[in-house]
Amino acid sequence: MDDKKSKETPKKLRPCCACPETKKARDQCMIEKGEADCQDLIEAHKDCLRQHGFKV
């Protein structure tokens, strides 16, 4: 029995699926207040993405 699946590296996380908490907060703020008033949440989401290895 060859158990290749357990030895394969996990699929890489996609940017759309990374950091759901910061993404949700950012998106909600942008809907309610607009981009200009949500820079802190936008930066927090970018920081989270960078921590997962994405170049933002």
Backbone as XML, in Angstrom:
<?xml version="1.0"?>
<chain id="A" units="angstrom">
  <residue number="1" name="MET">
    <atom name="N" x="0.823" y="-1.183" z="0.000"/>
    <atom name="CA" x="0.000" y="0.000" z="0.000"/>
    <atom name="C" x="0.870" y="1.251" z="0.000"/>
  </residue>
  <residue number="2" name="ASP">
    <atom name="N" x="0.704" y="2.083" z="-1.002"/>
    <atom name="CA" x="1.476" y="3.316" z="-1.097"/>
    <atom name="C" x="0.608" y="4.489" z="-0.663"/>
  </residue>
  <residue number="3" name="ASP">
    <atom name="N" x="1.013" y="5.152" z="0.395"/>
    <atom name="CA" x="0.219" y="6.245" z="0.938"/>
    <atom name="C" x="0.840" y="7.585" z="0.539"/>
  </residue>
  <residue number="4" name="LYS">
    <atom name="N" x="0.801" y="7.897" z="-0.763"/>
    <atom name="CA" x="1.422" y="9.116" z="-1.276"/>
    <atom name="C" x="0.760" y="10.381" z="-0.743"/>
  </residue>
  <residue number="5" name="LYS">
    <atom name="N" x="-0.548" y="10.360" z="-0.594"/>
    <atom name="CA" x="-1.266" y="11.574" z="-0.205"/>
    <atom name="C" x="-0.775" y="12.139" z="1.122"/>
  </residue>
  <residue number="6" name="SER">
    <atom name="N" x="-0.465" y="11.300" z="2.088"/>
    <atom name="CA" x="-0.041" y="11.799" z="3.386"/>
    <atom name="C" x="1.363" y="12.398" z="3.329"/>
  </residue>
  <residue number="7" name="LYS">
    <atom name="N" x="2.144" y="12.031" z="2.319"/>
    <atom name="CA" x="3.506" y="12.535" z="2.201"/>
    <atom name="C" x="3.601" y="13.780" z="1.325"/>
  </residue>
  <residue number="8" name="GLU">
    <atom name="N" x="2.560" y="14.085" z="0.544"/>
    <atom name="CA" x="2.586" y="15.254" z="-0.318"/>
    <atom name="C" x="2.491" y="16.515" z="0.519"/>
  </residue>
  <residue number="9" name="THR">
    <atom name="N" x="3.077" y="17.578" z="-0.002"/>
    <atom name="CA" x="2.955" y="18.849" z="0.698"/>
    <atom name="C" x="1.540" y="19.359" z="0.532"/>
  </residue>
  <residue number="10" name="PRO">
    <atom name="N" x="1.018" y="20.041" z="1.533"/>
    <atom name="CA" x="-0.357" y="20.554" z="1.427"/>
    <atom name="C" x="-0.453" y="21.601" z="0.330"/>
  </residue>
  <residue number="11" name="LYS">
    <atom name="N" x="-1.654" y="21.746" z="-0.221"/>
    <atom name="CA" x="-1.851" y="22.732" z="-1.266"/>
    <atom name="C" x="-1.570" y="24.111" z="-0.709"/>
  </residue>
  <residue number="12" name="LYS">
    <atom name="N" x="-1.029" y="24.949" z="-1.565"/>
    <atom name="CA" x="-0.682" y="26.293" z="-1.153"/>
    <atom name="C" x="-1.939" y="27.117" z="-0.908"/>
  </residue>
  <residue number="13" name="LEU">
    <atom name="N" x="-1.911" y="27.916" z="0.121"/>
    <atom name="CA" x="-3.023" y="28.789" z="0.462"/>
    <atom name="C" x="-3.136" y="29.895" z="-0.575"/>
  </residue>
  <residue number="14" name="ARG">
    <atom name="N" x="-4.354" y="30.167" z="-1.006"/>
    <atom name="CA" x="-4.581" y="31.224" z="-1.992"/>
    <atom name="C" x="-4.872" y="32.532" z="-1.263"/>
  </residue>
  <residue number="15" name="PRO">
    <atom name="N" x="-4.521" y="33.670" z="-1.870"/>
    <atom name="CA" x="-4.750" y="34.965" z="-1.217"/>
    <atom name="C" x="-6.215" y="35.200" z="-0.854"/>
  </residue>
  <residue number="16" name="CYS">
    <atom name="N" x="-7.123" y="34.705" z="-1.671"/>
    <atom name="CA" x="-8.546" y="34.922" z="-1.394"/>
    <atom name="C" x="-9.013" y="34.184" z="-0.152"/>
  </residue>
  <residue number="17" name="CYS">
    <atom name="N" x="-8.299" y="33.146" z="0.231"/>
    <atom name="CA" x="-8.720" y="32.311" z="1.358"/>
    <atom name="C" x="-7.917" y="32.583" z="2.633"/>
  </residue>
  <residue number="18" name="ALA">
    <atom name="N" x="-6.856" y="33.357" z="2.498"/>
    <atom name="CA" x="-6.023" y="33.665" z="3.655"/>
    <atom name="C" x="-6.645" y="34.793" z="4.471"/>
  </residue>
  <residue number="19" name="CYS">
    <atom name="N" x="-6.453" y="34.773" z="5.735"/>
    <atom name="CA" x="-6.851" y="35.852" z="6.642"/>
    <atom name="C" x="-8.323" y="36.224" z="6.553"/>
  </residue>
  <residue number="20" name="PRO">
    <atom name="N" x="-9.223" y="35.280" z="6.744"/>
    <atom name="CA" x="-10.646" y="35.589" z="6.614"/>
    <atom name="C" x="-11.146" y="36.617" z="7.631"/>
  </residue>
  <residue number="21" name="GLU">
    <atom name="N" x="-10.537" y="36.656" z="8.824"/>
    <atom name="CA" x="-10.995" y="37.604" z="9.844"/>
    <atom name="C" x="-10.711" y="39.039" z="9.427"/>
  </residue>
  <residue number="22" name="THR">
    <atom name="N" x="-9.470" y="39.297" z="8.998"/>
    <atom name="CA" x="-9.119" y="40.668" z="8.608"/>
    <atom name="C" x="-9.793" y="41.060" z="7.299"/>
  </residue>
  <residue number="23" name="LYS">
    <atom name="N" x="-9.999" y="40.088" z="6.437"/>
    <atom name="CA" x="-10.675" y="40.374" z="5.165"/>
    <atom name="C" x="-12.122" y="40.795" z="5.402"/>
  </residue>
  <residue number="24" name="LYS">
    <atom name="N" x="-12.791" y="40.074" z="6.277"/>
    <atom name="CA" x="-14.197" y="40.388" z="6.564"/>
    <atom name="C" x="-14.328" y="41.775" z="7.179"/>
  </residue>
  <residue number="25" name="ALA">
    <atom name="N" x="-13.472" y="42.084" z="8.148"/>
    <atom name="CA" x="-13.519" y="43.394" z="8.806"/>
    <atom name="C" x="-13.217" y="44.506" z="7.809"/>
  </residue>
  <residue number="26" name="ARG">
    <atom name="N" x="-12.213" y="44.290" z="6.967"/>
    <atom name="CA" x="-11.845" y="45.275" z="5.948"/>
    <atom name="C" x="-12.993" y="45.507" z="4.976"/>
  </residue>
  <residue number="27" name="ASP">
    <atom name="N" x="-13.572" y="44.436" z="4.475"/>
    <atom name="CA" x="-14.650" y="44.547" z="3.497"/>
    <atom name="C" x="-15.875" y="45.239" z="4.085"/>
  </residue>
  <residue number="28" name="GLN">
    <atom name="N" x="-16.234" y="44.886" z="5.314"/>
    <atom name="CA" x="-17.395" y="45.496" z="5.954"/>
    <atom name="C" x="-17.177" y="46.990" z="6.158"/>
  </residue>
  <residue number="29" name="CYS">
    <atom name="N" x="-15.996" y="47.357" z="6.586"/>
    <atom name="CA" x="-15.681" y="48.769" z="6.788"/>
    <atom name="C" x="-15.763" y="49.534" z="5.467"/>
  </residue>
  <residue number="30" name="MET">
    <atom name="N" x="-15.210" y="48.954" z="4.409"/>
    <atom name="CA" x="-15.217" y="49.630" z="3.112"/>
    <atom name="C" x="-16.640" y="49.814" z="2.588"/>
  </residue>
  <residue number="31" name="ILE">
    <atom name="N" x="-17.507" y="48.864" z="2.850"/>
    <atom name="CA" x="-18.901" y="48.972" z="2.422"/>
    <atom name="C" x="-19.601" y="50.096" z="3.196"/>
  </residue>
  <residue number="32" name="GLU">
    <atom name="N" x="-19.350" y="50.137" z="4.502"/>
    <atom name="CA" x="-20.041" y="51.097" z="5.357"/>
    <atom name="C" x="-19.452" y="52.498" z="5.309"/>
  </residue>
  <residue number="33" name="LYS">
    <atom name="N" x="-18.124" y="52.608" z="5.219"/>
    <atom name="CA" x="-17.468" y="53.912" z="5.375"/>
    <atom name="C" x="-16.678" y="54.378" z="4.162"/>
  </residue>
  <residue number="34" name="GLY">
    <atom name="N" x="-16.295" y="53.450" z="3.290"/>
    <atom name="CA" x="-15.455" y="53.805" z="2.153"/>
    <atom name="C" x="-13.988" y="53.540" z="2.449"/>
  </residue>
  <residue number="35" name="GLU">
    <atom name="N" x="-13.225" y="53.415" z="1.411"/>
    <atom name="CA" x="-11.822" y="53.028" z="1.525"/>
    <atom name="C" x="-10.993" y="54.002" z="2.360"/>
  </residue>
  <residue number="36" name="ALA">
    <atom name="N" x="-11.237" y="55.289" z="2.216"/>
    <atom name="CA" x="-10.437" y="56.302" z="2.900"/>
    <atom name="C" x="-10.499" y="56.166" z="4.421"/>
  </residue>
  <residue number="37" name="ASP">
    <atom name="N" x="-11.608" y="55.722" z="4.955"/>
    <atom name="CA" x="-11.771" y="55.607" z="6.406"/>
    <atom name="C" x="-11.389" y="54.235" z="6.960"/>
  </residue>
  <residue number="38" name="CYS">
    <atom name="N" x="-10.849" y="53.377" z="6.136"/>
    <atom name="CA" x="-10.557" y="52.010" z="6.577"/>
    <atom name="C" x="-9.087" y="51.630" z="6.392"/>
  </residue>
  <residue number="39" name="GLN">
    <atom name="N" x="-8.225" y="52.602" z="6.306"/>
    <atom name="CA" x="-6.813" y="52.317" z="6.035"/>
    <atom name="C" x="-6.180" y="51.415" z="7.085"/>
  </residue>
  <residue number="40" name="ASP">
    <atom name="N" x="-6.577" y="51.554" z="8.356"/>
    <atom name="CA" x="-6.003" y="50.702" z="9.394"/>
    <atom name="C" x="-6.371" y="49.234" z="9.181"/>
  </residue>
  <residue number="41" name="LEU">
    <atom name="N" x="-7.617" y="48.979" z="8.768"/>
    <atom name="CA" x="-8.049" y="47.599" z="8.517"/>
    <atom name="C" x="-7.443" y="47.053" z="7.228"/>
  </residue>
  <residue number="42" name="ILE">
    <atom name="N" x="-7.270" y="47.911" z="6.246"/>
    <atom name="CA" x="-6.628" y="47.499" z="4.988"/>
    <atom name="C" x="-5.187" y="47.080" z="5.269"/>
  </residue>
  <residue number="43" name="GLU">
    <atom name="N" x="-4.480" y="47.890" z="6.045"/>
    <atom name="CA" x="-3.092" y="47.569" z="6.388"/>
    <atom name="C" x="-3.002" y="46.308" z="7.237"/>
  </residue>
  <residue number="44" name="ALA">
    <atom name="N" x="-3.945" y="46.115" z="8.139"/>
    <atom name="CA" x="-3.949" y="44.904" z="8.972"/>
    <atom name="C" x="-4.115" y="43.663" z="8.096"/>
  </residue>
  <residue number="45" name="HIS">
    <atom name="N" x="-4.973" y="43.751" z="7.093"/>
    <atom name="CA" x="-5.176" y="42.622" z="6.182"/>
    <atom name="C" x="-3.917" y="42.372" z="5.355"/>
  </residue>
  <residue number="46" name="LYS">
    <atom name="N" x="-3.293" y="43.438" z="4.872"/>
    <atom name="CA" x="-2.045" y="43.288" z="4.116"/>
    <atom name="C" x="-0.964" y="42.646" z="4.979"/>
  </residue>
  <residue number="47" name="ASP">
    <atom name="N" x="-0.861" y="43.075" z="6.235"/>
    <atom name="CA" x="0.129" y="42.493" z="7.144"/>
    <atom name="C" x="-0.115" y="40.996" z="7.335"/>
  </residue>
  <residue number="48" name="CYS">
    <atom name="N" x="-1.384" y="40.628" z="7.483"/>
    <atom name="CA" x="-1.728" y="39.220" z="7.640"/>
    <atom name="C" x="-1.320" y="38.426" z="6.396"/>
  </residue>
  <residue number="49" name="LEU">
    <atom name="N" x="-1.607" y="38.974" z="5.226"/>
    <atom name="CA" x="-1.232" y="38.300" z="3.980"/>
    <atom name="C" x="0.282" y="38.139" z="3.885"/>
  </residue>
  <residue number="50" name="ARG">
    <atom name="N" x="1.012" y="39.172" z="4.279"/>
    <atom name="CA" x="2.485" y="39.097" z="4.246"/>
    <atom name="C" x="2.988" y="38.001" z="5.182"/>
  </residue>
  <residue number="51" name="GLN">
    <atom name="N" x="2.331" y="37.833" z="6.332"/>
    <atom name="CA" x="2.729" y="36.791" z="7.280"/>
    <atom name="C" x="2.540" y="35.396" z="6.691"/>
  </residue>
  <residue number="52" name="HIS">
    <atom name="N" x="1.636" y="35.287" z="5.727"/>
    <atom name="CA" x="1.415" y="34.002" z="5.048"/>
    <atom name="C" x="2.275" y="33.856" z="3.803"/>
  </residue>
  <residue number="53" name="GLY">
    <atom name="N" x="3.171" y="34.828" z="3.571"/>
    <atom name="CA" x="4.121" y="34.725" z="2.474"/>
    <atom name="C" x="3.692" y="35.386" z="1.170"/>
  </residue>
  <residue number="54" name="PHE">
    <atom name="N" x="2.625" y="36.139" z="1.185"/>
    <atom name="CA" x="2.189" y="36.820" z="-0.024"/>
    <atom name="C" x="2.889" y="38.159" z="-0.144"/>
  </residue>
  <residue number="55" name="LYS">
    <atom name="N" x="3.223" y="38.540" z="-1.356"/>
    <atom name="CA" x="3.859" y="39.839" z="-1.607"/>
    <atom name="C" x="2.766" y="40.838" z="-1.959"/>
  </residue>
  <residue number="56" name="VAL">
    <atom name="N" x="2.526" y="41.751" z="-1.008"/>
    <atom name="CA" x="1.446" y="42.735" z="-1.177"/>
    <atom name="C" x="2.043" y="44.123" z="-1.181"/>
  </residue>
</chain>
